[in-house]
């Protein structure tokens, strides 16, 4: 009998002709997450198995891999012999405390004479006979005993561990996340990765108006996201000259709108250069002045590529719940201001006029300023290793 980690695919099983592409990428991502742990993986269209001597550490790593519906600690018996299977099941159950149980059998080997229901009843009878003071509960058992009779072996496993679901990161292209340092944008990045998109990130700093602490805060957030993405290239844009030019020349009610239009233009160019197919941000409809539908439309028009807003219809409290779940919340609320908060006017326009935006932009040499920002921008490779201050400079 071998003890392994059993992976169940969930949504991936709907991919039909393309499933091998997704499963191979899932295998690659799991092996990447298990670096430093001796492990091997084999799989078929129904199940994936991680063979390792460090089950506990491997489980903690696998919990952060997208594309997994659920996983279990599983015991493999190299036969379909019922006597061997029932003996093994009884041995495993001795270490578990329960008063009620249910057996669920799955008969992939159709050569077996009994049906799945008959096999479950047969195993249930053996368990009742050999373990005192327990009973069957098919609705809410203390323990669920799963037995899968496969062609060449049999699997026994008990309690499931929920996976993150979604698709393996990297199966559906790459996007650029506008990472501000607030609560929302890291959550948007997380949800985008869950759909199989590998991300890079862009951060706009404005020294001396923004601090090194604000920059380090974003690096910390990128490192947390890298634990789901393996690594993240973080593009750091010095936005000071553009921001000061906007502040000096543009009517203040349009400051945020024009600033966001500049950020979108820069992000779109970086995206094109890095083969990113989408922009991603943490905007939520109506949350601030720049996130009204009219504002989004006026800002969005300066780019031709798709802009994905995973949080567009999320309540703020729901966003906070996810941020806490993925461990970004405590970092996001650190009190260091970013570009979007340092020059906020008292009364920003909530229904900006596109033609007026274009007229105001003629007051500054924004094309030259954007070129300078991109030419001189910094790129950090952020990895998930906890012992690094930050990743390697590219």
N, C-alpha and C positions, 0 to 999 in steps of 0.2 A: 504493500500500500504506500502510495506517495501523497504527500501533502503539498498542494499547490494553491495558487490564487486563480479562481475562475472568473473570467470577464464575460459579461453579457452586453450585447451591443445596443439593443433598443432601437432607436431611430435609424441607425446605420443599416439595419436589416431590410429597410425599404428600398435600398439602392439598386437591387437587382443586378443588371449587367455591369454596373460600375462598382460593385461592392468590394472587389479585390483591391481596387485603388484606395478606397477608404480604409480597409482593414490593414493594408500594408503601411499606410501612413500612421494609423493608430499604433501599430507595432513599433514603428520607428520612434514615435513620440513617447511611448511607454519606456522603451529602452533608454532614450535620452533622459527621462526623469529618474531612471534607476542607475545612472552613472555612479560608480563607486560601490555598487552592490553587485555581487556575482549573480547573474540571472540569465536565463534564456526563455524564449517565447515560441510557442507553436500555436497554430490556429487553424480552424476550418470555417465554413460559412455560418456555423451556428454558435461557436464558442471559441474563446481564446484562453490560453493557459500560461501563467507565469511560473516557471520553475526556479526556485531560489531557496537558499538556506536561511535567509533573513526575512521571513514573512512579515513580521510586524513593521519593520522599517520600509519594506516595499509597499505595504498598504498605505502608509502615510504619504508616500510619494505619488502613488497612483490616484489618490483622492483629488489631485490637482490636474489630472489629465482629462481633457474634454473628449467626448466620443464614447464614454462608458456609461451605460444605463445603470448597471449595478455590478457588484462583484462579491464573491464569497470565498471563504476558506474552504477548500474542497479536498476530498480524499478520493483517490483513484484506485480502483480495484481492477486488475487486469483480467477480468472474466465477467460472465453473466451468471455465474453459479449462485443460486439463491442462498444456499447454506453459508457460503463464504461471505456474501453480502450481508445477510442478517446477523452473522456473528460479528462482523466489523461494525455494523450499526449499533449493536448492543454494547460493544466495547467503547465506542465513542460517546454513547449516551450516559455512561456511568459517571462521566465528569460534569454532567449538566444537571441543574436543578429545575424541575418542572413538575407540574401536577396534571397538565393536559397537553395533548399532542395531536398532530395530524400528519399523515404520510401522504405526500404527493409524488406519484410515480410518472415518469415520462419514458415511453417505450419507443425509442428510435430504432431498435432492432426488432423488426416485424416478424422475425423468425421465432421469437419467443411465443409459446402457446397461450399464455395468459394476456388479457388486456391490461391496460394501465390501471384501471379501477380494481381489477382482480389482484394485481401485484400489490397495490396499496393496502387492500384488505388483508392480504396474506401477511405482509410485513407488520401491519398493525396488530394482528393476532399474536405474532411472535413477541412483539414488544410488550403487549398486555400480559402475556404469560410469564415473561421473565423479569419485569420491573413492577414491584408492588405499589399499590396506592396511587395509581395514575388512571386516567380515562381519556377517551377520545373526545375532542372538541373540534368540529370541522369549521366553525365560524370564527372563533377567537382563541386559538391554542396558545399555550405558553411557548411551545416550540414547534416549528414546522420542519419536518424531515423530508428533504428533497432527495429523490433517488432517480437518476437517469440511466437507463439501460441502453448503452450505445452498442455499435456493432462489435467493437473489440475490447470494450471495458465498461465499467460502471462508475458513475459519480455519486458521491454522497456529500451533501452539504446542508447547512442549517441556516442560521440567521444571515440575511442579506445586508450588505452595506451599500447605501445609495451612492451612485456616481454622479458626476456633474452633468451628464447628458450631452446633447449637442453633437457637433461634428469635430473630428480631429483638427487641431490648428494646422493651417497650411493646405487644407484640401480645397479651399474656395478662394484662393488668391490672397492679396495683401492690401491693407489699408493704412492710412496715416491718421493717427489719433491726435486731436488738438487737446493736449494735456495741460490744464491750467493750474492744477494744484488744489482745486476745490473738491467738493464731495462728488460732484456729478460726473466729471470726465473720466475718472478711473473706472467707475461703474459702467459707463458707456463702453469703455475699452474691453472690460471683462465680458459683457454681453455680446460684443462683436466677435471676440475670440471664440465664444461658445458656439457661434455659427460657422466655425471653421476658418475664420479669417485671421491670418497672421498680421500682427500690427507693428508699425514703427510709430514713433511719437514725435510731436513738435511742441516746443515750449518757447513762449515769447517772454524775454526778460527785458528790463528797462533800467539798468544801473545808471545813476545811483538811486533812482526812485524805488527800485526793487532791490532787495537784499540778497546776499549770498545764502542766507538761511532759506529764503523763498526758493532759490534754485536747488538747494540740497533737499528741500521738502519734495520737489518734483522728482528728483533723482530717486528718493526713497520710494515714492509711489510707483515709479517705473520699475524699480527692483521687485516690488510686490507683484506687479503685473507680469514681470518676466518669469515668475515661478509658474505661470500658466502658459507662457509663450516661449520658454527656454532662454531667450535673450531679446532685448529690445534696443534698436538704434534710436537714440534720443537726439533729435535735432534742436539745438539751442540757438534761437534767433535774438540778436541784439536789436531791440525794437526802439531804443531810446530816441534816435534821431527822427524817426517817423512819428513817434508819439509826441515829441516836443513840437514838431512842425505842425501837426494836427492841432495841438492845443493853442498854438500861437495864431493860427490862421483860419481855423474853422469855427463857425458859431457853436457855442458850447452845447446847445441842445442836440447837436448832431455829432458830438465827439465820439460816442460809443459806436454809432452806426458806421462812421467813416473808418474808425479804428478796426472794427470787425471786417469791413470790406478789404482793408489792407492785409489783415491776417489771412483771410481766405485766399487772396491772390498769391501770397507767399507760399501758403500751404499747398496750393494747387501746383505750383512750379516744383516744389520739393517732391510732391507726389509723382509728378511726371518723371522727374529725374530718378526716382527710386522704384519705378514700376508699380506704384500703388494705384489701385483701381478706384478707390473711394476715399473721401474724407469722412472722418468720424468725430462727432463732438457730443457733449453732454447737455445740449439744449433741451429744455422742457417747455412746452407751450405755455406762455403767460407767466413764467416764473420771474423774469425781469424784463425791463423795457426792450432789450434787444431780442427778446424771444416771443414777441407778439407775432402773429402770422404776417402782418404787414412788414415788420422789421426783418423777419426771416427771409421774406421774399426780396426785399431791397438789398439785403446783404448777399443772398445766395446768387443773385444775377451776375456777379462778377466772375463766377467760375462756371465752366461747362460740365465738369465731372459730377457724378452723384455725391450728395452729402447725406450720410446716414446719421440719423438721430435716434438711437435705441431708446432714449428716455423721453421722447416727445410727449407721450401720453401718460407718463408715470407721475403719481403723487410724490411730493417731496419726502414724506415719511417712508414710502416704499423704497425710494432711492437710498435713504439712510439705512434701512434694514439690510439692503444688499451690501452697502459699503461696510457695515459691521461684519457681515458674514464673510467677506473676502479680505478683511483686515486692513482696509484702506482708511476707514473712518477716522481713527485716532490721529493719523498723519495728516489727513485732509483738513482737520479743524485746527491745526497749529496756526497761531496768529501772525502769519507772514503774508503781506499783501502781494498780489501779482499785478500784471499790466491792466487787467480788466477792472481793478478796484481803486487804483491810485488816483485817477483823474475823472472819477464819476461826477457828472454834473448834477445839480440839485433837481433839475427837471428835464431828464432826457426825453427826446421825442419818442413816442410809442407808435406813431404811424408815419414813418419817414417817407418822403416823396423821392422817387428814383431820380427824376430829372434834377431835383435840387441837390441830391448826392453827387451827381455828375458835375454840376456847376461848382460845388464846393471843392471837389477834388482837383479842379483846374487851378486852385489857389496854391497848390503845393507840387513840387517836382517828384511825385510819388514813384514814377517809373524808375528814375535814377536811384531813389532811396531804396526801393525794393531790390534792385540789382545789387546794391552794396550790402544789404542784409544777407542775401543768399550767398554772395561771393565769399563773405567773411564768416559764415556761420560755423558753429562748433558742432561736432557729432560725437556723442558718447555711446559706446556699446555697453549697455547695462545688462549684467548677468544676474542670475538668481542666487549666486553664492553669498552667504551671509557674512563671510569673513572679509569681503572687499568693501572698501570705502565707497567706490563706484567703479563702473566698468572701464574698459580700455578706451583710450582716445583713438578714434579712427583717423 
